[in-house]
Amino acid sequence: MTDRNKNDNDKNPLEIPENTPSSDPKPIRSAQNNKTMKKVKYAYAFALLLALGTALIAKISTEKALGNLAPIESDYVTITTEKQTSKDSEFLTEEPDFEVRQNLEDVPDTREETEKQTEEQTEEAQEETTQGTKYATPYQDYYTLPLGTDILKDYSPDKPTYSATMGDWRTHSGIDFKAAEGEQVKAISYGTITDIYDDALWGTTVEIDHGNGVTAKYCGFNKDTLEIKKGATVEGGSLLGYLGTIPCEKSELSHLHFEVYYNGENVEPLELMGK
């Protein structure tokens, strides 16, 4: 029996199916991991090379830019004294082979002329400033009109005007404010009454020192209606009295004759007051 089975085994050996796994399977997962690691190494190497290339290009660009800012060789020469130094002299490596001219000839000296022009311009500017403040400009806001706003006759110190009362031509050193007799006359600003008197031409006149070199004459009061006395002080807008008549202008409509002086010089009243 044993021999028969043995012979049968030799004649019909056991066949193994093709799909049956062998005792030593191929490591598929390990191969895939190796491929992934190779890709990672290649990518890392490429990134490193790219970074090194970028750094190299940046270094070259920086050196080139700094090279453009570096001083270049030049024949420019600056003469220096013992007490003076020049940065330009640091760039000279040897004595120049040309003549350095220290004294220039045939060049006109215009310094005195320039200084004279500058002084003249300064004087003109100062004169304009003086003219601008000639009439106490900083204090113009303190002034008010003494009587209404209707002007009967303007200030005319140079050009004569006809006087119907006197029958001649004469200059006019003030402004005539038209108003009816009995109208209130007021001070143009703070001041001190320096004089009150009767004038043969201008009637009852009040003089007031308004400070800052400004004095004013108010002519043509009704003497019996004065509200002030000599030496008294008044405020801007204070009542001085009531309007009367003016002998040398009685043929004209009723008005107040008003004159202004600055540092003793007769001036245009409205200009001084900034009106």
C-alpha positions as CSV (number, residue, x, y, z in Angstrom):
1,M,0.0,0.0,0.0
2,T,2.7,2.3,0.8
3,D,4.5,1.6,-2.4
4,R,1.4,2.2,-4.4
5,N,0.7,5.5,-2.9
6,K,4.2,6.6,-3.5
7,N,4.0,5.7,-7.1
8,D,0.8,7.5,-7.5
9,N,2.3,10.6,-6.0
10,D,5.2,10.4,-8.5
11,K,2.8,10.1,-11.4
12,N,0.4,12.9,-10.3
13,P,2.3,15.7,-8.4
14,L,0.3,18.4,-6.6
15,E,-0.4,21.4,-8.9
16,I,-0.5,24.8,-7.3
17,P,-3.0,27.3,-8.8
18,E,-1.5,30.3,-10.5
19,N,-3.5,32.8,-8.3
20,T,-2.3,31.2,-5.1
21,P,0.1,33.6,-3.2
22,S,3.6,32.3,-2.7
23,S,5.3,31.9,0.6
24,D,7.5,35.1,-0.1
25,P,5.1,37.9,-1.3
26,K,6.6,41.1,-3.0
27,P,6.7,44.2,-0.7
28,I,4.5,46.5,-2.8
29,R,3.8,49.2,0.0
30,S,7.5,49.6,0.8
31,A,8.3,50.4,-2.9
32,Q,5.7,53.1,-3.0
33,N,7.1,54.8,0.1
34,N,10.6,54.8,-1.5
35,K,9.3,56.6,-4.6
36,T,7.6,59.3,-2.5
37,M,10.8,60.0,-0.5
38,K,12.8,60.4,-3.7
39,K,10.3,63.0,-5.0
40,V,10.5,64.9,-1.7
41,K,14.3,64.9,-1.8
42,Y,14.3,66.2,-5.4
43,A,11.8,69.0,-4.6
44,Y,13.9,70.0,-1.6
45,A,17.1,70.1,-3.6
46,F,15.4,72.2,-6.3
47,A,14.1,74.7,-3.7
48,L,17.5,75.0,-2.2
49,L,19.1,75.7,-5.6
50,L,16.4,78.3,-6.4
51,A,17.0,80.1,-3.0
52,L,20.8,80.2,-3.6
53,G,20.3,81.5,-7.1
54,T,18.0,84.3,-5.8
55,A,20.4,85.3,-3.1
56,L,23.3,85.4,-5.6
57,I,21.3,87.7,-8.0
58,A,20.3,90.0,-5.1
59,K,24.0,90.3,-4.0
60,I,25.1,91.1,-7.5
61,S,22.4,93.8,-7.8
62,T,23.3,95.4,-4.5
63,E,27.0,95.5,-5.3
64,K,26.2,97.1,-8.6
65,A,24.0,99.8,-7.1
66,L,26.6,100.6,-4.4
67,G,29.2,100.8,-7.2
68,N,27.1,103.5,-8.9
69,L,27.2,105.6,-5.7
70,A,30.9,105.3,-5.2
71,P,33.0,108.4,-5.9
72,I,34.6,108.4,-9.3
73,E,38.0,109.7,-10.2
74,S,37.9,113.4,-11.1
75,D,40.3,116.2,-11.8
76,Y,38.2,118.6,-9.7
77,V,40.4,120.5,-7.3
78,T,39.5,122.5,-4.3
79,I,42.1,124.8,-2.8
80,T,42.1,124.5,1.0
81,T,43.8,126.5,3.7
82,E,45.3,125.2,7.0
83,K,42.0,125.9,8.8
84,Q,39.8,124.5,6.1
85,T,39.5,120.9,4.8
86,S,37.6,119.6,1.8
87,K,36.1,116.2,1.3
88,D,37.0,116.5,-2.4
89,S,40.7,116.4,-1.6
90,E,40.3,112.9,-0.4
91,F,39.8,111.7,-4.0
92,L,43.1,113.2,-5.3
93,T,45.8,110.6,-5.6
94,E,48.4,112.8,-7.2
95,E,49.2,116.4,-8.0
96,P,47.2,117.7,-11.0
97,D,49.1,118.4,-14.2
98,F,47.2,121.7,-14.9
99,E,47.5,125.2,-13.4
100,V,45.0,126.1,-10.7
101,R,43.9,129.7,-11.0
102,Q,43.4,131.4,-7.6
103,N,42.9,135.0,-8.9
104,L,40.3,135.8,-11.5
105,E,40.8,138.8,-13.7
106,D,38.5,141.0,-15.8
107,V,35.5,140.1,-13.6
108,P,33.6,143.3,-12.5
109,D,33.1,143.8,-8.8
110,T,29.4,144.5,-8.3
111,R,29.2,144.1,-4.6
112,E,28.8,147.8,-3.7
113,E,26.1,148.2,-6.4
114,T,24.2,145.2,-5.2
115,E,24.4,146.4,-1.5
116,K,23.1,149.8,-2.6
117,Q,20.2,148.3,-4.4
118,T,19.4,146.1,-1.4
119,E,19.4,149.2,0.9
120,E,17.2,151.1,-1.5
121,Q,14.7,148.2,-1.7
122,T,14.7,148.0,2.1
123,E,14.0,151.7,2.5
124,E,11.2,151.5,0.0
125,A,9.6,148.6,1.9
126,Q,9.9,150.5,5.1
127,E,8.4,153.6,3.5
128,E,5.4,151.6,2.2
129,T,4.9,150.1,5.7
130,T,5.0,153.6,7.2
131,Q,2.5,154.9,4.7
132,G,0.3,152.0,5.4
133,T,0.2,152.8,9.1
134,K,0.5,156.6,8.6
135,Y,-3.0,157.3,9.8
136,A,-3.0,155.2,13.0
137,T,-4.2,152.1,10.9
138,P,-4.0,149.7,13.9
139,Y,-6.7,151.8,15.7
140,Q,-9.2,152.3,12.8
141,D,-11.7,149.9,14.4
142,Y,-12.1,152.4,17.2
143,Y,-13.5,155.2,15.0
144,T,-17.2,155.9,14.3
145,L,-18.7,158.7,12.2
146,P,-19.6,161.8,14.1
147,L,-22.9,162.5,12.3
148,G,-24.8,160.4,9.8
149,T,-23.3,159.2,6.5
150,D,-24.3,161.8,4.0
151,I,-21.4,163.8,2.7
152,L,-22.2,167.4,1.5
153,K,-18.7,168.4,0.5
154,D,-15.5,166.2,0.3
155,Y,-12.0,166.9,1.7
156,S,-10.1,168.9,-0.9
157,P,-6.8,170.4,0.4
158,D,-5.2,171.0,-3.0
159,K,-8.0,171.6,-5.5
160,P,-10.1,174.8,-4.7
161,T,-13.9,174.5,-4.6
162,Y,-16.4,177.3,-5.0
163,S,-17.8,178.8,-1.8
164,A,-21.3,180.2,-2.4
165,T,-21.2,182.0,1.0
166,M,-17.8,183.7,0.5
167,G,-18.2,184.1,-3.3
168,D,-14.8,182.7,-4.1
169,W,-12.8,179.6,-4.7
170,R,-10.9,178.0,-1.7
171,T,-9.6,174.7,-0.5
172,H,-11.6,172.6,1.9
173,S,-9.6,171.1,4.8
174,G,-12.4,168.8,6.1
175,I,-15.5,166.9,5.3
176,D,-19.1,168.3,5.6
177,F,-21.6,165.8,7.0
178,K,-25.1,166.9,6.0
179,A,-27.7,167.0,8.7
180,A,-30.5,169.2,10.0
181,E,-29.9,171.7,12.8
182,G,-30.5,170.1,16.2
183,E,-29.0,166.7,15.1
184,Q,-26.7,165.0,17.7
185,V,-23.0,165.2,17.1
186,K,-20.9,162.4,18.7
187,A,-17.2,161.7,19.4
188,I,-15.5,159.5,16.9
189,S,-13.5,157.6,19.6
190,Y,-12.2,157.9,23.1
191,G,-10.4,161.2,23.8
192,T,-9.9,164.3,25.9
193,I,-11.6,167.7,25.2
194,T,-8.6,170.1,24.7
195,D,-10.5,173.2,23.6
196,I,-14.0,174.7,23.1
197,Y,-14.2,178.2,21.4
198,D,-16.2,180.3,19.0
199,D,-14.6,180.8,15.6
200,A,-15.6,183.7,13.3
201,L,-15.7,181.4,10.3
202,W,-16.5,177.9,11.7
203,G,-18.8,178.8,14.6
204,T,-18.7,177.0,17.9
205,T,-15.8,174.5,17.7
206,V,-14.8,171.6,19.8
207,E,-11.3,170.1,19.6
208,I,-10.5,166.6,20.9
209,D,-7.3,164.7,21.4
210,H,-8.1,161.1,20.4
211,G,-4.6,159.8,21.1
212,N,-2.0,158.1,18.9
213,G,-1.3,161.5,17.4
214,V,-4.9,162.1,16.2
215,T,-6.8,165.3,17.0
216,A,-10.1,166.4,15.5
217,K,-12.1,169.6,15.1
218,Y,-15.9,169.5,15.3
219,C,-17.2,172.8,13.8
220,G,-20.8,174.2,13.8
221,F,-22.3,173.4,17.2
222,N,-25.2,175.3,18.8
223,K,-23.3,176.7,21.7
224,D,-26.1,176.5,24.1
225,T,-26.5,172.7,23.6
226,L,-23.0,171.5,24.4
227,E,-22.9,168.5,26.7
228,I,-19.1,168.6,27.5
229,K,-16.5,170.8,29.1
230,K,-12.9,171.5,28.4
231,G,-10.6,168.8,30.0
232,A,-13.3,166.2,30.1
233,T,-12.9,162.8,28.6
234,V,-15.3,161.1,26.2
235,E,-15.9,157.7,24.8
236,G,-16.5,156.8,21.2
237,G,-20.1,157.6,20.4
238,S,-20.4,160.0,23.3
239,L,-22.8,162.9,22.8
240,L,-20.9,166.2,22.4
241,G,-23.8,168.5,21.6
242,Y,-26.3,169.5,18.9
243,L,-25.7,170.9,15.4
244,G,-26.0,174.7,14.8
245,T,-24.7,176.8,11.9
246,I,-21.3,177.6,10.2
247,P,-20.8,181.3,9.3
248,C,-18.5,180.8,6.4
249,E,-20.8,178.1,4.8
250,K,-24.2,179.3,5.9
251,S,-25.4,179.6,2.3
252,E,-25.1,175.8,2.0
253,L,-27.3,173.2,3.5
254,S,-27.0,172.6,7.3
255,H,-24.0,170.4,8.1
256,L,-21.1,169.6,10.5
257,H,-17.6,170.7,9.3
258,F,-15.2,168.0,10.5
259,E,-11.4,168.2,10.3
260,V,-8.7,165.6,11.4
261,Y,-5.0,166.1,12.1
262,Y,-2.3,163.5,12.5
263,N,0.8,164.6,14.3
264,G,-0.2,168.2,13.6
265,E,-0.8,167.6,9.8
266,N,-4.2,168.0,8.3
267,V,-5.3,164.7,6.7
268,E,-8.3,163.1,5.0
269,P,-10.7,162.2,7.8
270,L,-12.3,159.1,6.2
271,E,-8.9,157.7,5.2
272,L,-7.6,157.9,8.7
273,M,-10.7,156.3,10.2
274,G,-10.7,153.6,7.6
275,K,-14.2,154.5,6.3
